[in-house]
Amino acid sequence: MLPELTHEEIHRYSRHLLIPDVGLEGQRKLKAASVLIVGTGGLGSPIALYLAAAGVGRIGLVDYDVVDFSNLQRQIVHGESRLGDLKVESARDRLLDLNPEIQVDIYNEFLTSDNAFEIAEPYDIIVDGTDNFPTRYLINDLCVLTGKANVYGSIYRFDGQASVFDARVGPCYRCLFPEPPPPGLVPSCAEGGVLGVLPGTIGSIQATETLKLILGIGEPLIGRLLLYDALDLSFQSVKLHKNPDCKVCGEHPEVTELIDYEDFCGMPARDHEEGSAGAKWDITAVELADRLKAGEKLRLIDVREPHELEISHLEGAELIPLGEFASHLSELDSAEEIVVFCKVGTRSTRALEILASAGFKKVKNLKGGINAWAINVDPSLPIY
Amino acid sequence: MPQLKIPTPLRPYASGESTLTLEGETVAEILEAMVDLHPQLRKHLFSETGQLRPFVNLFLGEENINQLEGLQTPLEEGDTLLIIPSIAGG
């Protein structure tokens, strides 16, 4: 039995009720629906706002983070007055301001293999608005194992992808990407950047697909991957096929319960933590400053991109972008002491690995990157 | 000659280029021409044993080459081969 709409709701959703494909019955389906949105960041913001405005009766929000200044360029559910507040609380308050008729559940925690089943249990559909590979594989496997649709979206710089993975009737995320890329190959948005409006486009597509699934109308993106290039302003869709050998949804699945996804991906699930190469290889900004002040001869290698120098730079550092690093090894001398750094220490950890595997022993990674230097040593530098 | 579209995350290893026009009559040949031109792409796209890595998806038109003839899929003048990367930002 679908819930009835109050007069106030009929007024609120009038523009939906006018569409024959939605109508009163469709709006009642939306009111009865429950959707879990994982991540309340770039993608999660428009997804949550549109689903709340559309009258999805129960929305769950999962995020462990707090609102940061650098989020506001794209995470439109949050505002400057909520800096430092829990993202799930900031988002819930905004959604309830937009639509007090709905129920918003918040989970101020990190989605893990231990809590995922319990958190997802009350919801019909899971929407993936996360920012990292381990959580994406976790959401996929969770949806396959529990028989739920996974409304997928992913972004990087000017590129976006969207699909609906529903292993009951089509391929899953692992059918397309059986394994994640090696750590460091695909930078996160925290390292590589993202056009602020891009998650608006892709998140809106995810919200559209979610509403279509609930309403049972149109052709969902099941078995198709939508590719969006904001620079060309082109949309292209390619066909996806179920992989009979898929480890989670194939004919002989090996993954029958949730696994350790950070281990599977070889990378942490929190994308903006300080990049660390491990205690043996790290040097802190304060240590580095002390050693430079003491007159020690250290060769500083900045592995960021050239355009990042305009934002901040360290005196005396040489630029070798990570993408070109391997081909410049001959210019470095393993007898010298080398310190590599980037914005937060993630890319420089990759550079350090290249050096270490080439036999360099006297190399260090500036833990936390030039941002840590700006915080702990030279406050005249901006943090980005 | 067929074209190959390089996805954004791999462009740093291809001198920043987004589209390469390469000589080759099959997918395998065009990939070989690609790594000859940009050797850094090899280790990102191929395993030590020379196999395409599982996170690399190649599409010709709407179809995954695995649904066609795999690396032996023939390419014609004007074809565009698409590398679809795994991205995770949100």
Boltz contact constraints between the chains, C-beta under 6 A:
constraints:
  - contact:
      token1: [A, 39]
      token2: [B, 90]
      max_distance: 6.0
  - contact:
      token1: [A, 41]
      token2: [B, 90]
      max_distance: 6.0
  - contact:
      token1: [A, 42]
      token2: [B, 90]
      max_distance: 6.0
  - contact:
      token1: [A, 43]
      token2: [B, 90]
      max_distance: 6.0
  - contact:
      token1: [A, 129]
      token2: [B, 90]
      max_distance: 6.0
  - contact:
      token1: [A, 130]
      token2: [B, 90]
      max_distance: 6.0
  - contact:
      token1: [A, 131]
      token2: [B, 89]
      max_distance: 6.0
  - contact:
      token1: [A, 131]
      token2: [B, 90]
      max_distance: 6.0
  - contact:
      token1: [A, 132]
      token2: [B, 88]
      max_distance: 6.0
  - contact:
      token1: [A, 133]
      token2: [B, 88]
      max_distance: 6.0
  - contact:
      token1: [A, 136]
      token2: [B, 88]
      max_distance: 6.0
  - contact:
      token1: [A, 154]
      token2: [B, 87]
      max_distance: 6.0
  - contact:
      token1: [A, 154]
      token2: [B, 88]
      max_distance: 6.0
  - contact:
      token1: [A, 155]
      token2: [B, 89]
      max_distance: 6.0
  - contact:
      token1: [A, 156]
      token2: [B, 8]
      max_distance: 6.0
  - contact:
      token1: [A, 156]
      token2: [B, 87]
      max_distance: 6.0
  - contact:
      token1: [A, 156]
      token2: [B, 89]
      max_distance: 6.0
  - contact:
      token1: [A, 157]
      token2: [B, 8]
      max_distance: 6.0
  - contact:
      token1: [A, 159]
      token2: [B, 8]
      max_distance: 6.0
  - contact:
      token1: [A, 177]
      token2: [B, 55]
      max_distance: 6.0
  - contact:
      token1: [A, 177]
      token2: [B, 86]
      max_distance: 6.0
  - contact:
      token1: [A, 178]
      token2: [B, 54]
      max_distance: 6.0
  - contact:
      token1: [A, 179]
      token2: [B, 54]
      max_distance: 6.0
  - contact:
      token1: [A, 179]
      token2: [B, 55]
      max_distance: 6.0
  - contact:
      token1: [A, 181]
      token2: [B, 55]
      max_distance: 6.0
  - contact:
      token1: [A, 181]
      token2: [B, 86]
      max_distance: 6.0
  - contact:
      token1: [A, 185]
      token2: [B, 44]
      max_distance: 6.0
  - contact:
      token1: [A, 186]
      token2: [B, 9]
      max_distance: 6.0
  - contact:
      token1: [A, 186]
      token2: [B, 87]
      max_distance: 6.0
  - contact:
      token1: [A, 189]
      token2: [B, 89]
      max_distance: 6.0
  - contact:
      token1: [A, 194]
      token2: [B, 89]
      max_distance: 6.0
  - contact:
      token1: [A, 238]
      token2: [B, 59]
      max_distance: 6.0
  - contact:
      token1: [A, 238]
      token2: [B, 62]
      max_distance: 6.0
  - contact:
      token1: [A, 239]
      token2: [B, 62]
      max_distance: 6.0
  - contact:
      token1: [A, 239]
      token2: [B, 63]
      max_distance: 6.0
  - contact:
      token1: [A, 323]
      token2: [B, 12]
      max_distance: 6.0
  - contact:
      token1: [A, 323]
      token2: [B, 13]
      max_distance: 6.0
